[in-house]
Amino acid sequence: MTMMRRILAVMLVVCVTGMGWCEEVSQPKRFVGFEHGMGIGGWLTNYKRFNVLPQEWRLPLSVGDFEHFESYITEKDVENIASMGMDHIRLGFDQVVLEEKPGIYRERTFRMIDQFVEWCEKHRMNVVLNLHKAIGNYCDIQENVSLLDDEGLQDRFVALWMEFERRYHDKPEVAFELLNEVRDVDPKKWNDLAERTIKAIREKNPTRKIIVGSTCWNSSHTLKDLRLYDDENVIYTFHMYSPFSFTHQRGVLQSGPLYYNRNMAYPSDIEPYRDYERYVNKAKNPFPNLEKMDKEYLRQCMQGAFDFVKKHPDKILWCGEFGTIRHCKMEYRENWMRDVISLLKEHEIPYCVWNYLSTPNDGNRFSLVDDDHRKILSPEMLKIIQGKD
């Protein structure tokens, strides 16, 4: 939808001939202060390759974990992100990093988030606190017990967010993103837990910005299944990683890219992508009507988000995560990021890129800065994520 069409859609004027009156519908709110941001992973989430750990070692924290938490991100990193022109940071964290056991929280790690929020305040950055991995919903490993099938885990989930509200009650610049990438589950189960959590937070704070995404790892095509609220401070989100064979090429956490083990270009002739689908997903006739992997394919992949914006102009939709694996050729990373952001801007969708920095322990490194000096890997990429290219 073009800018003019969007304005016409939301600044609707209903005029009745002969009645002498017009009713003006107000323009939808922007996600003020959260329009172009950068995520931080690899600090309080993705600090280990959980998929290679035996089950009994996945949730306990080690001495090395705490040493990592206390040194990996500093105020200089927040200052650096602010200098890049970002207006917010999405901070991912895992439940076990903050919760020692049900109802018992780790003050040691909570203080790190307290300090991080203070750094962001100092450098005039807003914050999205994102529960990246909840017990029972790790987006990249299968667990024995699912969050959405266990009442006790759900109670702990709600209680954790109530602890966040208690701690940050007087900080409106902090938004709560309830859960990262809910797996492919019954949408009703997730909608019920999200609604229960929102209601609990609303009893304490009627204006907290709360972000909720849908199932299938925050896919745009499942936004239609997401329960909506008559609440101007509930924001909706989706992620964008299509085509997966490009964005996760030669990644080590998912079997498909690891098995295919091929460098992929973007834009590109369609045949390498057809070949990937044949090899990995056993597809007989992938992409039958597609001649090239380019921006128009990305548009198709994001159509669910664009339909949501069109159908719900009174709601805020935020693209909370998108990016490309770090070892992808920079030219192709730039091409893909440029096309995604241009489509988001075309539909006036605010966004947050993934991500600033990734520890080598994160099997899929999507970082945009180098490990040693934290400098952007490409000046052109910086212009793109600033929305200037």
matplotlib code that plots the C-alpha trace (Angstrom):
import matplotlib.pyplot as plt

x = [0.0, 1.4, 1.7, -1.2, -3.5, -2.6, -3.5, -6.8, -7.5, -7.0, -8.1, -11.5, -14.0, -17.6, -19.7, -23.5, -25.0, -27.7, -27.1, -24.3, -21.9, -18.6, -17.1, -13.3, -11.5, -8.1, -4.8, -3.4, -0.7, 2.9, 5.1, 6.8, 10.3, 10.4, 10.6, 14.1, 16.0, 18.6, 18.4, 21.0, 21.4, 24.4, 24.4, 21.5, 20.3, 22.0, 25.1, 25.4, 24.6, 21.8, 21.3, 24.6, 24.2, 22.6, 19.2, 20.5, 23.0, 20.7, 19.0, 21.6, 24.0, 27.8, 30.4, 31.4, 27.9, 27.9, 31.4, 30.0, 26.9, 28.9, 31.4, 29.9, 27.7, 28.7, 27.5, 29.9, 27.7, 24.6, 26.3, 27.5, 24.0, 22.7, 25.4, 24.1, 20.8, 18.7, 15.9, 15.4, 17.1, 15.4, 17.1, 16.6, 17.0, 16.2, 13.9, 16.6, 19.0, 16.6, 14.8, 16.7, 13.5, 9.8, 9.2, 12.9, 14.7, 18.4, 19.1, 22.5, 21.3, 18.3, 20.7, 22.4, 19.1, 18.5, 21.9, 21.2, 17.9, 19.8, 22.4, 19.6, 18.0, 21.3, 21.7, 18.0, 17.2, 13.9, 14.0, 12.1, 12.6, 12.1, 11.6, 13.6, 13.5, 10.9, 11.1, 8.9, 9.4, 13.0, 12.5, 15.5, 15.3, 12.5, 11.8, 10.2, 7.4, 5.7, 4.9, 1.5, 0.6, 1.8, -0.1, 2.8, 5.1, 2.4, 2.0, 5.8, 5.6, 2.9, 4.7, 8.0, 6.3, 4.7, 8.1, 9.2, 6.3, 7.1, 10.7, 10.0, 6.6, 7.7, 9.6, 7.2, 10.1, 10.4, 8.1, 7.5, 7.6, 5.9, 7.6, 9.9, 8.9, 6.2, 6.5, 4.0, 1.3, -2.5, -3.0, -5.7, -3.4, -0.9, -3.7, -5.1, -1.7, -1.0, -4.4, -3.9, -0.5, -1.8, -4.7, -2.4, -0.1, -3.0, -4.2, -1.0, -0.3, -2.9, -0.4, 2.5, 3.5, 3.0, 4.2, 2.7, 3.4, 1.8, 2.7, 5.0, 8.0, 6.3, 5.5, 3.6, 1.1, -0.1, -0.9, -4.4, -4.7, -3.6, -6.1, -6.5, -7.2, -9.1, -6.0, -3.9, -0.8, -0.8, 1.6, 1.7, 4.8, 6.2, 9.6, 11.1, 13.7, 12.6, 14.0, 15.4, 17.9, 19.4, 19.2, 20.4, 22.8, 25.4, 24.0, 24.8, 21.6, 19.1, 19.7, 18.6, 21.2, 23.8, 23.2, 22.9, 26.1, 26.0, 26.6, 23.5, 23.2, 20.5, 19.0, 19.5, 18.4, 15.7, 17.4, 19.6, 16.5, 14.6, 17.5, 17.5, 13.8, 14.2, 17.1, 16.0, 12.2, 11.7, 9.5, 8.6, 8.0, 9.1, 8.5, 6.6, 5.7, 9.0, 11.8, 14.0, 14.6, 14.1, 12.1, 8.8, 9.3, 10.0, 6.8, 4.8, 6.4, 5.5, 1.9, 0.4, 1.9, 0.7, -2.8, -2.8, -1.9, -4.6, -7.3, -6.3, -5.2, -5.9, -3.3, 0.5, 2.5, 6.2, 8.7, 10.8, 13.4, 15.0, 18.5, 21.0, 23.7, 27.0, 29.1, 26.8, 28.6, 28.1, 26.9, 24.1, 23.3, 23.0, 20.8, 18.4, 18.2, 17.6, 14.7, 13.1, 13.4, 12.0, 9.0, 8.5, 8.8, 6.4, 3.8, 4.9, 5.9, 8.5, 11.3, 14.2, 17.1, 18.7, 21.3, 24.1, 26.6, 26.6, 28.9, 30.8, 28.7, 25.6, 25.5, 23.7, 25.6, 23.6, 25.8, 26.2, 29.4, 32.8, 33.7, 36.8, 36.0, 32.2, 32.4, 29.6, 30.7, 29.5, 28.9, 26.4, 24.6, 24.3, 22.7, 20.2, 19.2, 18.9, 16.4, 18.6, 19.4]
y = [0.0, 3.4, 6.2, 8.1, 5.0, 4.4, 8.0, 7.7, 4.5, 5.8, 9.4, 8.3, 11.0, 9.9, 12.7, 12.3, 14.4, 16.7, 16.1, 18.7, 16.7, 14.8, 12.3, 12.2, 9.1, 9.9, 8.8, 5.6, 6.0, 5.4, 3.2, 6.4, 5.8, 2.3, 2.9, 1.6, -0.5, -3.2, -6.4, -7.7, -11.5, -13.5, -11.9, -13.1, -15.5, -17.6, -17.8, -21.5, -24.0, -25.7, -28.3, -30.0, -30.1, -33.2, -32.5, -32.2, -29.5, -27.2, -25.2, -25.0, -22.0, -22.4, -20.2, -19.4, -18.3, -15.7, -14.4, -14.0, -12.2, -9.7, -8.8, -9.2, -6.1, -2.7, 0.8, 1.4, -1.0, 1.0, 4.2, 2.6, 1.5, 5.0, 6.5, 4.4, 6.3, 3.6, 4.7, 1.4, -1.8, -5.2, -7.1, -10.9, -12.9, -16.5, -17.4, -19.5, -16.6, -14.7, -17.5, -19.9, -21.9, -21.1, -17.7, -17.3, -14.8, -14.2, -10.7, -10.9, -11.1, -8.9, -6.1, -6.4, -5.6, -2.8, -1.4, -1.9, 0.1, 2.9, 2.9, 3.2, 6.0, 7.9, 7.5, 8.2, 4.8, 2.9, -0.7, -3.9, -6.6, -9.8, -13.2, -15.0, -18.5, -19.5, -22.9, -25.1, -22.9, -22.9, -22.0, -24.1, -27.3, -29.7, -30.0, -32.8, -30.5, -27.7, -24.4, -24.4, -27.9, -27.3, -25.3, -24.9, -23.5, -21.1, -19.9, -19.2, -17.4, -15.0, -14.5, -13.6, -10.8, -9.6, -9.4, -7.3, -5.0, -4.6, -3.7, -1.4, 0.0, 3.6, 3.2, 3.7, 3.7, -0.1, -2.3, -6.0, -8.6, -11.6, -14.4, -14.9, -17.2, -19.5, -22.8, -24.3, -25.0, -24.6, -20.8, -20.8, -22.2, -19.3, -16.7, -17.8, -17.6, -14.2, -12.8, -14.1, -12.4, -9.1, -9.0, -9.6, -6.8, -4.5, -4.8, -3.2, -0.9, 0.2, 1.8, -0.6, -1.3, -5.0, -6.8, -10.1, -12.2, -15.2, -18.9, -20.6, -18.7, -15.3, -15.9, -13.2, -15.7, -16.6, -13.0, -13.8, -16.3, -13.8, -12.6, -8.8, -6.4, -3.1, -1.7, 1.0, -0.2, -3.7, -3.9, -6.9, -8.3, -10.7, -11.9, -12.2, -14.8, -15.8, -17.4, -19.5, -21.2, -17.8, -16.1, -19.3, -20.6, -23.0, -22.5, -25.2, -25.2, -26.4, -29.6, -28.3, -25.5, -27.7, -30.6, -28.4, -26.6, -24.1, -20.4, -18.7, -15.4, -12.7, -11.7, -14.8, -17.2, -19.4, -22.7, -22.9, -22.3, -25.0, -27.3, -26.7, -27.4, -30.6, -31.8, -30.7, -30.6, -33.3, -30.8, -32.1, -28.7, -25.8, -22.2, -23.2, -19.6, -18.0, -17.1, -15.2, -14.9, -11.2, -8.5, -9.7, -13.1, -11.3, -9.3, -12.6, -13.9, -10.7, -10.5, -11.7, -8.6, -6.3, -7.7, -7.2, -3.5, -3.0, -4.8, -3.3, 0.3, 1.1, -1.4, -1.1, -3.8, -4.0, -6.2, -7.3, -9.4, -10.0, -10.5, -12.7, -15.1, -13.4, -15.5, -14.7, -12.5, -8.8, -7.7, -10.2, -9.3, -5.7, -6.6, -8.6, -6.1, -3.2, -5.0, -6.1, -2.6, -0.9, -3.2, -2.4, 1.3, 1.0, -0.2, 2.0, -0.8, 0.0, -2.5, -3.9, -5.6, -8.8, -8.4, -6.3, -9.0, -12.8, -14.9, -17.7, -20.0, -19.0, -21.5, -19.0, -15.7, -12.8, -10.0, -6.7, -5.6, -7.2, -9.1, -7.1, -3.4, -3.5, -1.6, -2.0, -4.6, -2.5, 1.3, 0.6, -1.8, 1.0, 3.3, 0.6, -0.2, 3.5, 3.6, 6.0, 3.8]
z = [0.0, -1.0, 1.5, -0.1, 0.0, 3.6, 4.5, 2.6, 4.4, 7.9, 7.4, 6.2, 5.8, 5.6, 4.1, 3.8, 1.0, 2.2, 5.9, 6.2, 8.3, 8.0, 10.4, 10.4, 11.6, 13.2, 11.8, 13.3, 15.9, 15.1, 17.3, 18.6, 19.8, 18.4, 14.6, 13.8, 16.3, 16.7, 18.7, 21.1, 21.2, 22.4, 25.8, 27.9, 25.2, 22.6, 24.9, 24.3, 21.5, 23.5, 20.8, 21.4, 25.2, 26.9, 28.4, 32.0, 31.1, 29.0, 31.8, 34.7, 34.5, 34.9, 36.3, 32.7, 31.9, 34.7, 33.6, 30.1, 31.3, 33.3, 30.6, 27.1, 26.8, 28.3, 28.2, 25.2, 23.2, 24.0, 23.1, 19.9, 18.9, 19.7, 17.5, 14.6, 14.7, 16.3, 18.6, 20.5, 21.4, 21.6, 24.4, 24.3, 27.5, 28.7, 31.5, 33.2, 33.2, 35.5, 37.3, 39.6, 40.4, 40.5, 42.1, 43.0, 40.8, 40.3, 41.6, 40.2, 36.6, 37.1, 38.2, 34.8, 33.0, 35.5, 34.5, 30.8, 31.1, 32.8, 30.0, 27.5, 29.4, 29.5, 25.7, 25.0, 23.7, 24.3, 25.3, 24.3, 26.9, 25.0, 26.6, 24.0, 25.4, 28.0, 29.7, 27.5, 24.4, 23.1, 19.5, 18.3, 20.4, 21.3, 25.0, 27.0, 28.3, 26.3, 27.9, 26.4, 27.8, 31.3, 33.8, 36.2, 33.5, 32.5, 36.0, 36.1, 32.8, 34.1, 37.4, 35.6, 33.7, 36.9, 38.4, 35.4, 35.9, 39.6, 38.8, 35.8, 36.7, 36.5, 33.2, 30.3, 27.8, 28.5, 26.4, 27.2, 24.4, 25.9, 24.0, 21.1, 18.2, 19.6, 17.8, 15.4, 18.0, 18.4, 18.2, 20.8, 23.4, 22.8, 22.5, 25.9, 27.7, 26.1, 27.1, 30.6, 30.8, 29.3, 31.8, 34.7, 33.6, 32.9, 36.5, 37.6, 34.6, 32.1, 29.7, 29.5, 25.9, 25.4, 22.3, 21.1, 18.1, 16.6, 16.2, 13.6, 14.9, 14.4, 10.8, 9.0, 7.6, 11.1, 12.1, 11.1, 13.9, 16.6, 19.1, 18.9, 21.7, 22.2, 23.7, 22.0, 24.0, 22.7, 19.7, 17.3, 15.8, 13.2, 12.0, 8.5, 7.4, 3.9, 2.0, 4.8, 2.5, 2.0, 5.4, 7.2, 4.6, 5.9, 9.4, 12.0, 14.1, 11.5, 9.5, 6.1, 5.6, 7.3, 5.0, 1.8, 2.8, -0.1, -0.4, -1.7, -3.6, -3.5, -5.8, -7.8, -10.5, -9.0, -9.7, -6.5, -4.4, -6.3, -5.8, -2.0, -1.8, -3.7, -1.7, 1.8, 1.7, -0.9, -2.9, -6.4, -8.0, -5.8, -6.9, -10.1, -11.1, -10.0, -12.3, -10.0, -6.2, -5.7, -4.0, -5.4, -3.8, -0.5, -1.0, -1.3, 1.9, 3.8, 2.4, 5.7, 7.4, 4.7, 4.9, 8.6, 8.2, 5.6, 7.7, 11.0, 10.4, 14.0, 15.3, 15.3, 13.6, 14.3, 12.5, 15.5, 13.9, 10.5, 9.2, 7.5, 8.7, 9.1, 6.8, 3.8, 1.3, 2.4, -1.0, -0.8, 2.9, 1.8, -1.1, 1.0, 3.8, 1.4, -0.1, 3.2, 4.7, 1.5, 1.7, 5.4, 4.7, 1.8, 4.3, 7.2, 9.4, 12.1, 12.5, 14.6, 12.8, 14.2, 15.5, 16.9, 18.1, 18.3, 20.4, 18.6, 20.8, 18.9, 16.0, 13.7, 13.9, 12.5, 13.9, 12.1, 14.0, 14.3, 17.5, 18.5, 17.9, 17.5, 14.3, 11.7, 9.1, 6.2, 6.0, 3.3, 5.6, 8.2, 5.7, 4.8, 8.4, 9.1, 6.2, 4.2, 1.3]

ax = plt.figure().add_subplot(projection="3d")
ax.plot(x, y, z, "-o")
ax.set_aspect("equal")
plt.show()
